[in-house]
């Protein structure tokens, strides 16, 4: 592998760096890993029984695969039964378990969330009741939205805001996750584009941008809360240097994270404040380059916490026909702008607060719209954990499920006419209406699997 000029020398002093081993590791292929969704039926997990190599040691839902399958042609991916995620970044699971082993009902902000891997990981943990995934770049919101909908967690909301906009929300969150945009050197084995674009000026630019984001993260974090900072870069200025930048404010303490010796995660210390950092090298672990550090906020940044907000949404009687679509426990159903939503009951006031300050792109589960003939369900409901088990299902095999995901016509037999949840291995993937032995395919056009000769 031909590294960019000056790259190896620029990281040669980093903790745990071994030049020969590092270069040799980049001559090897990257490993393949996925993380299962605990909200979805476990039947899909057995689908990978022959391909699974071993568990990712720092994440109970993560597994390594022997080789990379054709994910796009697996209906379980589109059903949200698992997420394709780089193994090193799953370390966030271990960090949360260490920091908050017995906590529940917490709020977490993923400040730089797209495409949604860390948000879905956080939403899978019992510690968190509310997960806000923010993405500043508008063009990246659709992929974040798609991955969030497929994951199906009612905890997950999406905003599209500059980090500075969170100043108006106040010290609201127990945990803020900042997986900052970086120079990407940790992904050289997987992303040739990152290697071609890398240069020292880019590293310096990323470091300054990360500091601006971190300043905003400080404002959104409660006193006593935790800021989890990570990058997929090896550069000290983007990692330990930014921990020192935060520590300079005098309101943070650096926390150590216990890691078993056999994991071969490298502990580092920043040069000014000796803040703890954790480095992942592909010559030491099964995964790509990754960095993580954790700080605890000790003092307030003098921004009030707005805990109360009156919502003016019109709540609906759950004893109506909507009750047959949504699980009865814990969901509040209301109408807003002629759309029916379902949210966890304790989220309604918080939702109103956030809508008054932020551009929310997903705020609860969109149930659908009520027409003359009844509810027309939204695609969000088909993949949501709030969907009732009473909804009629159309079970497809893999070939037909792929055809459905391509929005092709499918013939069905011995199936009652009307609207059905399309299901594969126990997981819903969308809606379809059965008419005269065939289906009317309601899968979102923009999400369909593209065929080789399909250029539209």
Secondary structure as GFF3:
##gff-version 3
##sequence-region A 1 456
A	DSSP	alpha_helix	7	11	.	.	.	ID=ss1
A	DSSP	alpha_helix	19	25	.	.	.	ID=ss2
A	DSSP	beta_strand	32	36	.	.	.	ID=ss3
A	DSSP	alpha_helix	43	46	.	.	.	ID=ss4
A	DSSP	beta_strand	52	55	.	.	.	ID=ss5
A	DSSP	beta_strand	62	65	.	.	.	ID=ss6
A	DSSP	three_ten_helix	71	73	.	.	.	ID=ss7
A	DSSP	alpha_helix	75	78	.	.	.	ID=ss8
A	DSSP	beta_strand	82	84	.	.	.	ID=ss9
A	DSSP	three_ten_helix	87	90	.	.	.	ID=ss10
A	DSSP	alpha_helix	91	99	.	.	.	ID=ss11
A	DSSP	beta_strand	106	110	.	.	.	ID=ss12
A	DSSP	alpha_helix	117	123	.	.	.	ID=ss13
A	DSSP	beta_strand	128	134	.	.	.	ID=ss14
A	DSSP	three_ten_helix	138	140	.	.	.	ID=ss15
A	DSSP	alpha_helix	141	151	.	.	.	ID=ss16
A	DSSP	beta_strand	156	159	.	.	.	ID=ss17
A	DSSP	three_ten_helix	163	168	.	.	.	ID=ss18
A	DSSP	beta_strand	173	179	.	.	.	ID=ss19
A	DSSP	three_ten_helix	185	187	.	.	.	ID=ss20
A	DSSP	alpha_helix	192	197	.	.	.	ID=ss21
A	DSSP	alpha_helix	200	220	.	.	.	ID=ss22
A	DSSP	beta_strand	221	231	.	.	.	ID=ss23
A	DSSP	three_ten_helix	236	238	.	.	.	ID=ss24
A	DSSP	alpha_helix	240	247	.	.	.	ID=ss25
A	DSSP	beta_strand	252	255	.	.	.	ID=ss26
A	DSSP	three_ten_helix	261	263	.	.	.	ID=ss27
A	DSSP	beta_strand	266	269	.	.	.	ID=ss28
A	DSSP	beta_strand	276	280	.	.	.	ID=ss29
A	DSSP	beta_strand	290	297	.	.	.	ID=ss30
A	DSSP	beta_strand	314	315	.	.	.	ID=ss31
A	DSSP	three_ten_helix	321	324	.	.	.	ID=ss32
A	DSSP	beta_strand	331	336	.	.	.	ID=ss33
A	DSSP	beta_strand	339	344	.	.	.	ID=ss34
A	DSSP	three_ten_helix	345	347	.	.	.	ID=ss35
A	DSSP	alpha_helix	348	355	.	.	.	ID=ss36
A	DSSP	beta_strand	360	362	.	.	.	ID=ss37
A	DSSP	beta_strand	365	371	.	.	.	ID=ss38
A	DSSP	beta_strand	374	377	.	.	.	ID=ss39
A	DSSP	alpha_helix	379	383	.	.	.	ID=ss40
A	DSSP	beta_strand	393	395	.	.	.	ID=ss41
A	DSSP	alpha_helix	398	405	.	.	.	ID=ss42
A	DSSP	beta_strand	418	424	.	.	.	ID=ss43
A	DSSP	beta_strand	427	435	.	.	.	ID=ss44
A	DSSP	beta_strand	438	441	.	.	.	ID=ss45
A	DSSP	three_ten_helix	445	447	.	.	.	ID=ss46
###
